[in-house]
Amino acid sequence: MNGMLKAVSAVVIVLGGGYIGGLLASRYSVRVVQLRQLSDAMEQLGFNIGFMKMPAATALAETGRSGRGAISSILTYASEKIASGRTPSEAWEAAMHWCSGKLCLTDEDSEILSVFARSMGIGDVESELSNIKAASARLKLALSNAEAERDRMSRLTRGAGYLGGMLAAVILL
């Protein structure tokens, strides 16, 4: 009976370590999803500004309404701040700060958005569209890097979780 209890305990500890590793690995997957959502939002924003001829605040609000999750919240919050009199750059920074707990973006990803926000709403339609295209291109590059990092780091993190669980099981039992 005592041996069976130890074996079951060891399995639970190893699986717990694997679960913790999986939780840590999920952050990489969420980053990929959020970058993909940002890239899609940029395309929608370009359509709203270029084809629909919406002003920046309205285009952000419409794009935010058509999306979901933290990215949609950022767009909606930024559009509300622009409508209340803040500059697009200030509004974007406030929105990023407001949603920072929900985001899994790196500093480099956030910098892409900051550079985008600095030029947003200060030019004509053509300069807006070129700003959106530039941000879109940078986001797509960041997305491909994030996918590679997710593939590499997810395996490593999960493996480390299982190994940590095995080590804890050996030490405790």
N, C-alpha and C positions, 0 to 999 in steps of 0.2 A: 504494500500500500504506500509506504513511504517513498519508494522508487518511482511509483506512478505519479505521485504528487509532484516530485521534483521534475519529472519529464514534462508534465503539463505546465508547470511553472516556467520551465525553460522555454517552451514553445510560446507561451504568452509573452514572455520578456522579449524574445527574438521578433515576434510579430509586432509588438509595441515599438521596438526600435525601427522596424521597417515602416510602420505607419508614420512615425515622426519624420523619417527620411522622406517619405512621400509628401507629407505636408510641406516640408521645406522645398521640395522639388516643384510643387504646384505653383510657387511664386514665379518660376521661369515661364510656365505655361500661361499664367495670367498676364504676364508682360507681353507675350506674343499676341494674345487676344486683344489687349488694349492698344498695342501699336497697330494692329490690323483695323480696329475700330477707328482709330485716329486717321489712318490713311483713307478709309472709306468716308469719314466725315469731311476730310479735305476735298475729296471729289464732289461730295454733295454741296459743300460750301462754294466751290468753284462754279457749280451749276447754278446755285441760287444767286450768286453775284453776277456771273457772266451772262447767263441766259435769261434768268428771271428778273435781272436788274434790281435786286433787293439791296438796300443799304446793309452795312456790316452787321449792325445789331439785329436786324430782322433776319438776315441770312443765318446768323449764329443761332437764333432762337428756333428757326425752322429746322435747321440741321439737328439741334439738340432734341427737338420733339420727335424727329424721325428715328433717333437712335435709342440706346438703352445703356444702363450701367453708369459707371463713373465718368466715362467720356461724355455721355449725354448730359450728365449733371454739370460738368465743367462748361460745356457750350451754353447751356441754359443759364447758368449762374453768370457767366461772362456777359451774355447778352443783356441780362437784367442790370448789371453794373454799368454797361455802356449806356443803356437807356436812362439810367439815373444820373448821368453826367460824367462818369469816369472815362478816361481815354481807353482805347482798346488794349493798350499795353498794361495799364494799371488793372483793368478789369480781368484780363487773362491771368496776370500774376495773382490776383485775389482769388480767382477761381481755382487755380492750381494749388494755392495754399489751403483753401477751403476743403478740397478733395484729396489732400495729400495722404491721408490715412487709407484711402481706398485705392490709391494708385500703386502699381508695381513697376513704375518707370525708373530708369537710371538717371543720373545727373545729365548724361549726354542727351538722353531722350527729352528731358525737360528743357535743355538748352535749345534744341531744335524748335520747340514750341515758343520759347521766349524770343528767339530771333524772328519767328513768324509774327508774333504779337507786336513786336516793335514797329513793324512796317504796315501793320493792318490798319485800315481805315484812314490812311493819310494821303492816299493817292487816288488816281482815277481807276476805272474798271480794269484797264489793261495792266496797271501796276499791281492791283489786287490779285489779278489772275496769275501774273508771273510770280508773285510772292507765294501764292497757294501752290503753284507748280513746283517751286523750289522746295517748299516745306514737304510737299508730297514725295519728291524724289529723295530727300533726306530721310523721311520716315520709312520709305520702302527699303533703303539701305539698312537702316536701323532694324527693321523687321527681319531682313535676311540674317543679320548678325544675331538677333535675339533667337531666331529659330535654331541656328547652329549652337548657340550657347545653351538653349533649352535641351537639345538632344544630348549634348555632352554632359552638362551639369546635372540633369535629371537622373541619369544612370549613376553618376558618381554619388549624388546625395542619397539616393535610395540604397545603393550598395553600402555606403557609410552607415546608414541607419541600421541595416541588417547586421553589419559587422559589429556596430556598437551594441546592439541587442545581444549578439552572441557573446561578446566580451562581458557584458553585464551578467548574463546567465552563468557563464563560467565562474566569474568572481563570486557571485551571490550563492551559487549552489555548489 
